[in-house]
Amino acid sequence: MANLSVCRSLHSECHQENNGLKSEIQILNATNIQLCSDVQSYLQRVKENVCAPGWKLYNDTCYFISAKKTSYGNAKRACEVRGAKLLEINSNEEKDFFIRKTEEGKYYRIGRCFPNTGCSSNDRFVEYSGKPCSGGNCGRIGFICQTDAIPIPEILSGLRNICSKIRASIES
């Protein structure tokens, strides 16, 4: 009989301990979710600040779009002063991004538009060819500069992955 009483007492203690641990796990899960939410907010703020004010981030590159009308030489110098170069469009996606970000009916100087991008004379980008320019978009027009974004430290990217794993384990 004494053994049964001891077993019941131990079972009751284990049950109470188990309930206490479950409560602690719920609190830790809630804390982890809040911390991950804070990390995500911080990462978003960091991402928004990897480019200088007035510059736009696209695919780890910062871009400065100027509607200020200027010559090719002045546009090139304006980019260099900013630690950048005239835009080189490397893909259709990049071209489409700039079509969305620039004003319709205006032209912008760029450094180069690679052939695989489908850039044409109908687009609003004028690349430097080194040859005399002809047509209505050759004078003083706006320009677009590009430079590498400030890299987000590796540890911050790692935090994003850790938070994804924590959320997945909590939700399962």
C-alpha positions as CSV (number, residue, x, y, z in Angstrom):
1,M,0.0,0.0,0.0
2,A,2.8,2.4,0.8
3,N,4.3,1.8,-2.6
4,L,1.0,2.7,-4.3
5,S,0.8,5.9,-2.2
6,V,4.4,6.8,-3.2
7,C,3.7,6.1,-6.8
8,R,0.6,8.3,-6.8
9,S,2.5,11.0,-5.1
10,L,5.3,10.8,-7.6
11,H,2.8,10.7,-10.5
12,S,1.1,13.8,-9.1
13,E,4.5,15.6,-8.8
14,C,5.5,14.6,-12.4
15,H,2.1,15.8,-13.7
16,Q,2.5,19.2,-12.0
17,E,6.1,19.4,-13.2
18,N,5.0,18.5,-16.8
19,N,2.3,21.2,-16.7
20,G,4.8,23.7,-15.4
21,L,7.2,22.8,-18.2
22,K,4.4,23.2,-20.8
23,S,3.7,26.7,-19.5
24,E,7.4,27.6,-19.7
25,I,7.5,26.3,-23.3
26,Q,4.5,28.4,-24.3
27,I,6.1,31.5,-22.7
28,L,9.4,30.8,-24.5
29,N,7.6,30.2,-27.8
30,A,5.8,33.5,-27.4
31,T,9.1,35.2,-26.6
32,N,10.8,33.7,-29.6
33,I,8.0,34.8,-31.9
34,Q,8.3,38.3,-30.5
35,L,12.1,38.3,-30.9
36,C,11.8,37.1,-34.5
37,S,9.2,39.8,-35.2
38,D,11.7,42.4,-33.8
39,V,14.5,40.9,-35.9
40,Q,12.3,41.1,-39.1
41,S,11.5,44.7,-38.3
42,Y,15.1,45.5,-37.7
43,L,16.2,43.8,-41.0
44,Q,13.6,45.8,-42.9
45,R,14.9,49.0,-41.5
46,V,18.5,48.0,-42.3
47,K,17.5,47.0,-45.8
48,E,15.8,50.4,-46.3
49,N,19.0,52.1,-45.2
50,V,21.6,50.3,-47.3
51,C,21.3,53.0,-49.9
52,A,22.0,56.7,-49.5
53,P,19.0,59.0,-49.1
54,G,17.3,59.5,-52.4
55,W,18.6,56.3,-53.9
56,K,16.4,53.2,-54.6
57,L,17.4,49.6,-53.8
58,Y,16.9,46.9,-56.4
59,N,18.6,43.5,-56.4
60,D,21.5,44.5,-54.0
61,T,22.2,47.6,-56.1
62,C,21.4,51.2,-55.3
63,Y,20.1,53.5,-58.1
64,F,19.8,57.3,-58.3
65,I,17.4,58.6,-60.8
66,S,17.7,62.2,-61.8
67,A,15.3,64.2,-64.0
68,K,17.9,67.0,-64.1
69,K,18.6,67.6,-67.7
70,T,22.3,67.4,-68.5
71,S,24.8,66.3,-71.1
72,Y,26.4,62.8,-71.2
73,G,29.7,64.1,-69.7
74,N,28.0,65.9,-66.9
75,A,25.8,62.9,-66.1
76,K,28.8,60.7,-66.0
77,R,30.7,63.1,-63.7
78,A,27.5,63.4,-61.5
79,C,27.5,59.7,-61.0
80,E,31.3,59.5,-60.3
81,V,31.0,62.2,-57.7
82,R,28.4,60.0,-56.0
83,G,30.8,57.0,-56.1
84,A,28.7,55.4,-58.9
85,K,28.6,54.9,-62.6
86,L,25.9,55.4,-65.2
87,L,23.3,52.6,-65.2
88,E,24.0,49.4,-67.1
89,I,20.8,47.5,-67.8
90,N,21.6,43.8,-67.7
91,S,18.1,42.1,-67.9
92,N,14.5,42.6,-69.0
93,E,13.5,42.6,-65.3
94,E,15.9,45.4,-64.6
95,K,14.7,47.4,-67.6
96,D,11.1,46.9,-66.6
97,F,11.9,48.1,-63.0
98,F,13.3,51.4,-64.4
99,I,10.4,51.8,-66.8
100,R,8.1,51.7,-63.7
101,K,10.4,54.1,-61.8
102,T,10.9,56.7,-64.4
103,E,8.5,59.2,-65.9
104,E,6.7,58.4,-69.2
105,G,7.6,60.7,-72.0
106,K,11.1,61.5,-70.6
107,Y,14.4,60.1,-71.5
108,Y,17.3,59.1,-69.2
109,R,21.0,58.7,-69.9
110,I,22.5,55.3,-69.1
111,G,25.9,53.8,-69.6
112,R,24.9,50.7,-71.5
113,C,21.8,48.6,-72.3
114,F,22.9,45.0,-73.0
115,P,21.4,43.3,-76.1
116,N,19.5,40.6,-74.2
117,T,17.4,43.1,-72.4
118,G,15.2,44.1,-75.4
119,C,16.0,47.8,-75.0
120,S,15.0,49.6,-78.1
121,S,14.7,53.2,-79.4
122,N,11.1,53.1,-78.0
123,D,12.4,52.8,-74.5
124,R,13.2,55.9,-72.5
125,F,16.9,55.0,-72.0
126,V,19.6,56.6,-74.1
127,E,23.0,54.8,-73.9
128,Y,26.3,56.4,-74.8
129,S,27.6,55.0,-78.1
130,G,30.5,57.4,-78.5
131,K,29.0,58.5,-81.9
132,P,27.2,61.7,-82.6
133,C,23.6,61.5,-81.4
134,S,20.6,62.2,-83.6
135,G,17.0,62.5,-82.8
136,G,14.9,64.2,-80.1
137,N,16.4,62.4,-77.1
138,C,20.0,63.4,-77.6
139,G,20.1,66.8,-75.9
140,R,20.1,67.5,-72.2
141,I,18.1,64.7,-70.5
142,G,18.0,63.0,-67.1
143,F,20.3,60.2,-66.0
144,I,20.4,57.1,-63.8
145,C,23.4,56.1,-61.6
146,Q,24.1,52.8,-60.0
147,T,26.4,51.6,-57.2
148,D,26.6,48.5,-55.0
149,A,24.4,48.5,-51.9
150,I,26.0,48.3,-48.5
151,P,26.0,44.6,-47.7
152,I,23.8,43.5,-44.9
153,P,26.1,41.7,-42.4
154,E,26.0,37.9,-42.7
155,I,24.8,37.5,-39.1
156,L,21.6,39.5,-39.9
157,S,20.8,37.2,-42.8
158,G,21.5,34.2,-40.5
159,L,19.0,35.6,-38.0
160,R,16.3,35.6,-40.6
161,N,17.0,31.9,-41.3
162,I,16.9,31.0,-37.6
163,C,13.6,32.8,-37.1
164,S,12.1,30.9,-40.0
165,K,13.1,27.6,-38.4
166,I,11.9,28.7,-35.0
167,R,8.5,29.6,-36.4
168,A,8.2,26.3,-38.4
169,S,9.0,24.3,-35.2
170,I,6.5,26.2,-33.1
171,E,3.8,25.9,-35.7
172,S,4.3,22.1,-36.1
